Structure formats: structure tokens, C-alpha cells
Amino acid sequence: MNAEIPAAAPKKERTFVYSLARALSFLGGHTIFPVRYHHTENFDLKAPYILIANHQSWLDPLIVAKPCKQYEIRFVGKKELNKNKLIAKVLSKLHMITVDRHNTDLNAMRQCTKVLREGHVLGIFPEGTRHQKDLMAEVETGTALLALRAKVPLLPVYVQHKPRFLRMNHVYIGEPMDISDLCAQGFDAQVAEQLTHRIRNTFLQMREDSRKK
């Protein structure tokens, strides 16, 4: 199994574009698309780690990143977003890592591993698309493979609804997922599948808990 990625101290990097996006998220989250966050104390987790969230809207990265004040998250996004040169430049300032969703993208995997090795937070939407019939109906195994290889915890964030004009949305930050038991089993497809099921079950439980509130 690959050696554990050291928890290097992240660079104190603050880009203007990321700060602007955070400010816009703050403004939108208190006005036209109000958001209430629950259990934000779980964002006290020390990097490196992988933030995982369900995916319903193109605004999801802004929504889930807002409570993370300590780090600038490196989100993984589809390569099609880079077709427009201006948008591609903006996304690069937001630290986005582009991935080819239809093929094995080794370059993207290397970039993700580098992000974790440098002590940053990696943001992934394990569903891989906004268009699924149910929550985590399909979970891509790439997230599990990265986590197992890096031996870093996962921080689940559940977004209850798509942004709705002037209607409150709720976002739940779950407890960090300790995967040390799976890491001890080795690094292979079977263990990755176990973690993939654990990710799905975690989000289903978070949805169930949110309905009780």
C-alpha cells in the first residue's frame, strides 16, 4: 500500500477571486438564497482532508465552502467547464481541478493527491453529476480510492435542497469519517467498494436525521 501522505502545513494562500466568491456566497446566503448551516464546528478539522457533498446545483461549491473559513477548498469539476477561456481562468483562481468524467483521468488523480500532500482541503461531489434520481444513488469510486491512498478523513456535507429564491435551505456538516479501519485492510478495489457504501450510507443517514429536525 502507498505510504501515508504527510499532513503538511498548508500555505497561507488567499486569492482575490476566491475571497470574492466567498463574499458573494455570504451575501447570497443572507438574502436571495438564504442558507442555515448546522454543526459548523466540524469544520475545525485539520487539513489535509477530503470534503464530500451531494450535488444538486452549480452553486453547490459556493454553498458548501462558505463555512470553511480556515482553508480555500480545491474542488474537482468536469473538464467541460473549461471550454470558455474566461471561465477557465476564473476557475483556475478558484483552485479547481478539472477531470474527464468519461475516462480514467490519471492527471487529475495526481493533482488531487498533490493537493492533499501539500496539506490542503480537496472538495469532491461523489455523485459525479447533479442529475441523479435519488441521493447518492450512484457513488463514483474515485473518491474512495483517493481517501484510501492518502489515508485522510472525509468530511461529509449534506445540502438539503437546491437553492430556492427567498426560501431557507439547510446544510448539515457531518462528523469526520474515520477510515483507519479500512486503510488497515489494504488498498484495493474491494476496500474501495466498502468505503463507497459507507459514504452512501452516511449521506442517507444525514438526510434521515435532517427530516427529524
WOWO-V656068 format. One record per pair of residues at least 24 apart in sequence whose ideal C-beta (glycine too) atoms are under 6 Angstrom apart, sorted by the first residue. I is the first residue (numbers start at 0). J is the second residue. D is the distance in whole Angstrom. If there is no record, write none. Layout:
i = {I/I}
j = {J/J}
d = {D/D}
//
This chain:
i = {0/0/1/3/4/4/4/6/7/7/8/9/9/9/14/16/16/17/17/24/24/32/33/34/34/35/35/36/36/37/38/39/39/41/41/42/42/44/44/46/46/46/46/47/47/47/48/48/48/49/49/49/49/50/50/50/51/51/51/51/52/52/53/53/53/54/54/54/55/55/56/56/58/63/70/72/72/73/73/73/74/75/100/111/115/115/125/134/134/135/135/138/138/138/140/140/143/143/143/144/146/147/147/150/152/155/157/157/159/171/171/173}
j = {185/186/148/150/115/116/149/47/117/118/118/46/118/119/92/92/93/71/93/61/65/162/167/168/170/167/169/66/170/171/172/66/172/172/174/66/67/154/175/70/118/119/120/115/118/151/151/152/154/121/146/151/153/120/122/154/123/125/153/155/124/156/134/158/202/124/126/129/129/161/161/162/162/156/120/120/122/114/119/121/122/123/127/145/149/151/198/202/206/199/202/195/198/199/191/195/191/194/195/191/178/182/186/182/176/201/202/205/209/205/209/205}
d = {6/4/5/4/5/5/4/6/6/4/6/5/4/5/5/4/6/5/6/4/5/4/5/5/6/6/5/5/5/5/5/5/6/4/6/5/5/6/5/6/5/6/5/4/5/5/5/5/6/5/6/6/5/6/5/5/6/5/5/5/6/4/6/6/6/4/5/5/6/5/5/6/5/5/5/5/4/5/6/5/4/5/6/6/5/6/6/6/6/4/5/5/6/5/5/5/4/4/5/5/6/6/5/5/6/5/6/4/6/6/6/6}
//
